[in-house]
C-alpha cells in the first residue's frame, strides 16, 4: 500500500527547520511531521499569514509535504501532576509563565487549541501529541490507588481535554494521542478507558508507535486490529528488550544509550517489533496515512540511521494488501 513516509522533526529540533527540510528532501522522504518546538513551528503565530506561509515555502523548496504536526511537549503539561522542573526544561517561556502548576496546565491547554488552529491553517488534518496524566504516578499501585482515585484521574483528563477537542472539532482537525508511558493511555486497557472517558469523540484518535508496546509485552498487531477506527497516525521506530537477569523494563533511571537498560531503541529492522505483521495489520484496517520515522537510537548517527530507516519503511509499505492480510495479521497477533 502506498503511504507517505515522513520524518518526525522532534529529534531534530536542535537544527533550523530549513536544514531539517533540506536533509529530509535530499534523502527522499515524502514529507515531515513537524514538531512545535525549536524554530520549526511556533503555534502562537497561527494567525500570522506571513509566518504560516514561510513554513509552506520551506517545504515547497525541498519537495516536501506536511502530513501532521506534533505538540508532545506542551500536551504533556495539560494533565500532569506534579508540574515541576522537568516541565520547565521542555516548555516554552510562554506556557511556563510563573511556573504555578495550575497556570501551566491552563496555558498548555490554550497552546493545544492554537496547535489545532495552526494545523488547520496549514491544511493538515492531524495533530499528534501527549496528554499528560494526573494518575501516572500511581502506576506502581503503591501506596494503593483506589478505584475512586483512578476514576478521578480519567475525569480530570476529560474535563481538561474536552474543551481542547471542541476547538479541534471546530477547525476540522483530529488529535492523535501517542499511547506511551506517562500518558493517560499507555497500554491496551488504559487506551480503552481513555476513549470511554471522552465518549469516543471523533476528534480523538491514537498515534500508534509499536516500540512502546513491545517492551510492555503488548501486541501492537492486536492493538491495531482492535482499535482500527481510532488509528489516526503511525510512528515507526524500533524497540528491543535486553533482559539478562539484571535489567528491568522500566529503564532503571539510565539514559537511552546505556547498555544496562532493560529496553532501548535500536536501528530499524532489528529487535522486537513484529514489523511485517504490523504493516499487514495496517493493510487489513485500510490505514493509508503517514508512516512517520521517529529517530531515537542514541547508539547510531542519525544522519546515517534516518535514510536507512526510510529505505526499510519503503520495503514494509510495499507489502501488498490482499484478502489474506486480515487473516495473516490476526493469526499472528494470537500466536
MOGI-V163664 format. One record per residue. N is the residue number from 1. SS is DSSP state (helix for helix, strand for strand, loop for the rest). BURIAL is I if it has 24 or more other ideal C-beta (glycine too) atoms within 12 Angstrom, else O. D_CENTER is the distance of its C-alpha to the mean C-alpha in whole Angstrom. Layout:
BEGIN
n:N ss:SS burial:BURIAL d_center:D_CENTER
n:N ss:SS burial:BURIAL d_center:D_CENTER
END
This chain:
BEGIN
n:1 ss:loop burial:I d_center:22
n:2 ss:loop burial:O d_center:21
n:3 ss:loop burial:I d_center:17
n:4 ss:loop burial:I d_center:16
n:5 ss:strand burial:I d_center:15
n:6 ss:strand burial:I d_center:13
n:7 ss:strand burial:I d_center:12
n:8 ss:strand burial:I d_center:9
n:9 ss:helix burial:I d_center:12
n:10 ss:helix burial:I d_center:10
n:11 ss:helix burial:I d_center:12
n:12 ss:helix burial:I d_center:15
n:13 ss:loop burial:I d_center:16
n:14 ss:loop burial:O d_center:19
n:15 ss:loop burial:O d_center:20
n:16 ss:loop burial:O d_center:21
n:17 ss:helix burial:I d_center:19
n:18 ss:helix burial:I d_center:22
n:19 ss:helix burial:O d_center:22
n:20 ss:helix burial:I d_center:19
n:21 ss:helix burial:I d_center:20
n:22 ss:helix burial:O d_center:23
n:23 ss:helix burial:I d_center:22
n:24 ss:helix burial:I d_center:19
n:25 ss:helix burial:I d_center:22
n:26 ss:helix burial:O d_center:24
n:27 ss:helix burial:I d_center:22
n:28 ss:loop burial:I d_center:22
n:29 ss:loop burial:I d_center:19
n:30 ss:loop burial:I d_center:19
n:31 ss:strand burial:I d_center:16
n:32 ss:strand burial:I d_center:14
n:33 ss:strand burial:I d_center:10
n:34 ss:strand burial:I d_center:12
n:35 ss:strand burial:I d_center:11
n:36 ss:loop burial:I d_center:13
n:37 ss:loop burial:I d_center:14
n:38 ss:loop burial:I d_center:17
n:39 ss:loop burial:I d_center:19
n:40 ss:loop burial:I d_center:17
n:41 ss:loop burial:I d_center:17
n:42 ss:loop burial:I d_center:18
n:43 ss:helix burial:I d_center:18
n:44 ss:helix burial:I d_center:21
n:45 ss:helix burial:I d_center:23
n:46 ss:loop burial:I d_center:21
n:47 ss:loop burial:O d_center:25
n:48 ss:loop burial:O d_center:26
n:49 ss:helix burial:O d_center:27
n:50 ss:helix burial:O d_center:28
n:51 ss:helix burial:O d_center:25
n:52 ss:helix burial:I d_center:23
n:53 ss:helix burial:O d_center:25
n:54 ss:helix burial:O d_center:25
n:55 ss:helix burial:I d_center:21
n:56 ss:helix burial:I d_center:22
n:57 ss:helix burial:O d_center:25
n:58 ss:helix burial:I d_center:23
n:59 ss:helix burial:I d_center:21
n:60 ss:helix burial:O d_center:25
n:61 ss:helix burial:O d_center:27
n:62 ss:loop burial:I d_center:24
n:63 ss:loop burial:O d_center:24
n:64 ss:loop burial:I d_center:20
n:65 ss:strand burial:I d_center:19
n:66 ss:strand burial:I d_center:15
n:67 ss:strand burial:I d_center:13
n:68 ss:strand burial:I d_center:11
n:69 ss:strand burial:I d_center:10
n:70 ss:strand burial:I d_center:8
n:71 ss:loop burial:I d_center:9
n:72 ss:helix burial:I d_center:7
n:73 ss:helix burial:I d_center:11
n:74 ss:helix burial:I d_center:13
n:75 ss:helix burial:I d_center:11
n:76 ss:helix burial:I d_center:11
n:77 ss:helix burial:I d_center:15
n:78 ss:helix burial:I d_center:16
n:79 ss:helix burial:I d_center:16
n:80 ss:loop burial:I d_center:17
n:81 ss:loop burial:I d_center:20
n:82 ss:loop burial:O d_center:22
n:83 ss:loop burial:I d_center:21
n:84 ss:loop burial:O d_center:22
n:85 ss:helix burial:O d_center:23
n:86 ss:helix burial:O d_center:19
n:87 ss:helix burial:I d_center:18
n:88 ss:helix burial:O d_center:21
n:89 ss:helix burial:O d_center:19
n:90 ss:helix burial:I d_center:16
n:91 ss:loop burial:I d_center:17
n:92 ss:loop burial:I d_center:19
n:93 ss:helix burial:O d_center:23
n:94 ss:helix burial:O d_center:23
n:95 ss:helix burial:I d_center:20
n:96 ss:helix burial:I d_center:22
n:97 ss:loop burial:O d_center:25
n:98 ss:loop burial:O d_center:28
n:99 ss:loop burial:O d_center:25
n:100 ss:loop burial:O d_center:27
n:101 ss:helix burial:I d_center:24
n:102 ss:helix burial:O d_center:24
n:103 ss:helix burial:O d_center:25
n:104 ss:helix burial:I d_center:21
n:105 ss:helix burial:I d_center:20
n:106 ss:helix burial:I d_center:22
n:107 ss:helix burial:I d_center:21
n:108 ss:helix burial:I d_center:17
n:109 ss:helix burial:I d_center:17
n:110 ss:helix burial:I d_center:20
n:111 ss:helix burial:I d_center:17
n:112 ss:helix burial:I d_center:14
n:113 ss:helix burial:I d_center:17
n:114 ss:helix burial:I d_center:18
n:115 ss:helix burial:I d_center:15
n:116 ss:helix burial:I d_center:15
n:117 ss:helix burial:I d_center:19
n:118 ss:helix burial:I d_center:18
n:119 ss:helix burial:I d_center:16
n:120 ss:helix burial:I d_center:19
n:121 ss:helix burial:I d_center:21
n:122 ss:helix burial:I d_center:19
n:123 ss:loop burial:O d_center:19
n:124 ss:loop burial:I d_center:16
n:125 ss:loop burial:I d_center:15
n:126 ss:strand burial:I d_center:11
n:127 ss:strand burial:I d_center:9
n:128 ss:strand burial:I d_center:5
n:129 ss:strand burial:I d_center:5
n:130 ss:loop burial:I d_center:7
n:131 ss:loop burial:I d_center:10
n:132 ss:loop burial:I d_center:13
n:133 ss:loop burial:I d_center:15
n:134 ss:loop burial:I d_center:19
n:135 ss:loop burial:I d_center:20
n:136 ss:helix burial:I d_center:17
n:137 ss:helix burial:O d_center:20
n:138 ss:helix burial:I d_center:22
n:139 ss:loop burial:O d_center:20
n:140 ss:loop burial:O d_center:23
n:141 ss:loop burial:O d_center:26
n:142 ss:loop burial:O d_center:28
n:143 ss:loop burial:O d_center:30
n:144 ss:loop burial:O d_center:30
n:145 ss:loop burial:O d_center:27
n:146 ss:loop burial:O d_center:29
n:147 ss:helix burial:O d_center:28
n:148 ss:helix burial:O d_center:29
n:149 ss:helix burial:O d_center:27
n:150 ss:helix burial:I d_center:24
n:151 ss:helix burial:O d_center:24
n:152 ss:helix burial:O d_center:25
n:153 ss:helix burial:I d_center:21
n:154 ss:helix burial:I d_center:20
n:155 ss:helix burial:O d_center:22
n:156 ss:helix burial:I d_center:21
n:157 ss:helix burial:I d_center:18
n:158 ss:helix burial:I d_center:19
n:159 ss:helix burial:O d_center:22
n:160 ss:helix burial:I d_center:19
n:161 ss:helix burial:I d_center:17
n:162 ss:helix burial:I d_center:19
n:163 ss:helix burial:O d_center:21
n:164 ss:helix burial:I d_center:18
n:165 ss:helix burial:I d_center:17
n:166 ss:helix burial:O d_center:21
n:167 ss:helix burial:I d_center:20
n:168 ss:helix burial:I d_center:17
n:169 ss:helix burial:O d_center:20
n:170 ss:helix burial:O d_center:22
n:171 ss:helix burial:I d_center:21
n:172 ss:loop burial:O d_center:19
n:173 ss:loop burial:I d_center:16
n:174 ss:strand burial:I d_center:13
n:175 ss:strand burial:I d_center:10
n:176 ss:strand burial:I d_center:7
n:177 ss:strand burial:I d_center:6
n:178 ss:strand burial:I d_center:4
n:179 ss:loop burial:I d_center:7
n:180 ss:loop burial:I d_center:8
n:181 ss:loop burial:I d_center:11
n:182 ss:loop burial:I d_center:12
n:183 ss:loop burial:I d_center:11
n:184 ss:loop burial:I d_center:13
n:185 ss:loop burial:I d_center:12
n:186 ss:loop burial:I d_center:11
n:187 ss:loop burial:I d_center:14
n:188 ss:helix burial:I d_center:16
n:189 ss:helix burial:O d_center:18
n:190 ss:helix burial:I d_center:16
n:191 ss:helix burial:I d_center:14
n:192 ss:helix burial:O d_center:17
n:193 ss:helix burial:I d_center:19
n:194 ss:helix burial:I d_center:16
n:195 ss:helix burial:I d_center:17
n:196 ss:helix burial:O d_center:20
n:197 ss:helix burial:I d_center:20
n:198 ss:loop burial:I d_center:19
n:199 ss:loop burial:O d_center:21
n:200 ss:loop burial:O d_center:19
n:201 ss:loop burial:I d_center:19
n:202 ss:loop burial:O d_center:18
n:203 ss:loop burial:I d_center:16
n:204 ss:strand burial:I d_center:13
n:205 ss:strand burial:I d_center:11
n:206 ss:strand burial:I d_center:8
n:207 ss:strand burial:I d_center:5
n:208 ss:strand burial:I d_center:7
n:209 ss:strand burial:I d_center:7
n:210 ss:loop burial:I d_center:10
n:211 ss:helix burial:I d_center:11
n:212 ss:helix burial:I d_center:10
n:213 ss:helix burial:I d_center:13
n:214 ss:helix burial:I d_center:16
n:215 ss:loop burial:I d_center:17
n:216 ss:loop burial:I d_center:17
n:217 ss:loop burial:O d_center:19
n:218 ss:loop burial:I d_center:17
n:219 ss:loop burial:I d_center:17
n:220 ss:helix burial:I d_center:14
n:221 ss:helix burial:I d_center:17
n:222 ss:helix burial:I d_center:18
n:223 ss:helix burial:I d_center:15
n:224 ss:helix burial:I d_center:15
n:225 ss:helix burial:I d_center:18
n:226 ss:helix burial:I d_center:19
n:227 ss:loop burial:I d_center:16
n:228 ss:helix burial:I d_center:17
n:229 ss:helix burial:O d_center:17
n:230 ss:helix burial:I d_center:14
n:231 ss:strand burial:I d_center:12
n:232 ss:strand burial:I d_center:10
n:233 ss:strand burial:I d_center:8
n:234 ss:strand burial:I d_center:8
n:235 ss:strand burial:I d_center:7
n:236 ss:strand burial:I d_center:10
n:237 ss:loop burial:I d_center:11
n:238 ss:loop burial:I d_center:14
n:239 ss:loop burial:I d_center:15
n:240 ss:strand burial:I d_center:18
n:241 ss:strand burial:I d_center:20
n:242 ss:loop burial:I d_center:23
n:243 ss:loop burial:O d_center:26
n:244 ss:loop burial:O d_center:29
n:245 ss:loop burial:O d_center:31
n:246 ss:loop burial:O d_center:30
n:247 ss:loop burial:O d_center:26
n:248 ss:loop burial:O d_center:24
n:249 ss:loop burial:O d_center:20
n:250 ss:loop burial:O d_center:19
n:251 ss:loop burial:O d_center:20
n:252 ss:loop burial:O d_center:23
n:253 ss:loop burial:O d_center:22
n:254 ss:loop burial:O d_center:22
n:255 ss:loop burial:O d_center:20
n:256 ss:loop burial:I d_center:18
n:257 ss:loop burial:O d_center:21
n:258 ss:loop burial:O d_center:23
n:259 ss:loop burial:O d_center:25
n:260 ss:loop burial:O d_center:26
n:261 ss:loop burial:I d_center:22
n:262 ss:loop burial:I d_center:22
n:263 ss:strand burial:I d_center:18
n:264 ss:strand burial:I d_center:17
n:265 ss:loop burial:I d_center:15
n:266 ss:loop burial:I d_center:18
n:267 ss:loop burial:I d_center:18
n:268 ss:loop burial:I d_center:17
n:269 ss:loop burial:I d_center:20
n:270 ss:loop burial:O d_center:21
n:271 ss:loop burial:I d_center:20
n:272 ss:loop burial:I d_center:19
n:273 ss:loop burial:I d_center:16
n:274 ss:loop burial:I d_center:19
n:275 ss:helix burial:I d_center:18
n:276 ss:helix burial:I d_center:20
n:277 ss:helix burial:I d_center:20
n:278 ss:helix burial:I d_center:17
n:279 ss:helix burial:I d_center:17
n:280 ss:helix burial:I d_center:21
n:281 ss:helix burial:I d_center:19
n:282 ss:helix burial:I d_center:17
n:283 ss:helix burial:I d_center:20
n:284 ss:helix burial:I d_center:22
n:285 ss:helix burial:I d_center:20
n:286 ss:loop burial:O d_center:20
n:287 ss:loop burial:I d_center:16
n:288 ss:loop burial:O d_center:17
n:289 ss:loop burial:I d_center:14
n:290 ss:loop burial:I d_center:12
n:291 ss:strand burial:I d_center:11
n:292 ss:strand burial:I d_center:9
n:293 ss:strand burial:I d_center:11
n:294 ss:loop burial:I d_center:9
n:295 ss:loop burial:I d_center:12
n:296 ss:loop burial:I d_center:13
n:297 ss:loop burial:I d_center:16
n:298 ss:loop burial:O d_center:18
n:299 ss:loop burial:O d_center:21
n:300 ss:loop burial:I d_center:21
n:301 ss:loop burial:O d_center:22
n:302 ss:helix burial:I d_center:19
n:303 ss:helix burial:O d_center:21
n:304 ss:helix burial:O d_center:23
n:305 ss:helix burial:I d_center:19
n:306 ss:helix burial:I d_center:17
n:307 ss:helix burial:I d_center:20
n:308 ss:helix burial:I d_center:21
n:309 ss:helix burial:I d_center:17
n:310 ss:helix burial:I d_center:18
n:311 ss:helix burial:O d_center:21
n:312 ss:helix burial:I d_center:20
n:313 ss:helix burial:I d_center:17
n:314 ss:helix burial:I d_center:20
n:315 ss:helix burial:O d_center:22
n:316 ss:helix burial:I d_center:20
n:317 ss:helix burial:I d_center:20
n:318 ss:loop burial:O d_center:23
n:319 ss:loop burial:I d_center:24
n:320 ss:loop burial:O d_center:26
n:321 ss:loop burial:I d_center:25
n:322 ss:loop burial:O d_center:28
n:323 ss:loop burial:O d_center:30
n:324 ss:loop burial:O d_center:29
n:325 ss:helix burial:I d_center:25
n:326 ss:helix burial:I d_center:25
n:327 ss:helix burial:O d_center:28
n:328 ss:helix burial:I d_center:26
n:329 ss:helix burial:I d_center:23
n:330 ss:helix burial:O d_center:24
n:331 ss:helix burial:O d_center:27
n:332 ss:helix burial:I d_center:25
n:333 ss:helix burial:I d_center:22
n:334 ss:loop burial:O d_center:26
n:335 ss:loop burial:O d_center:27
END
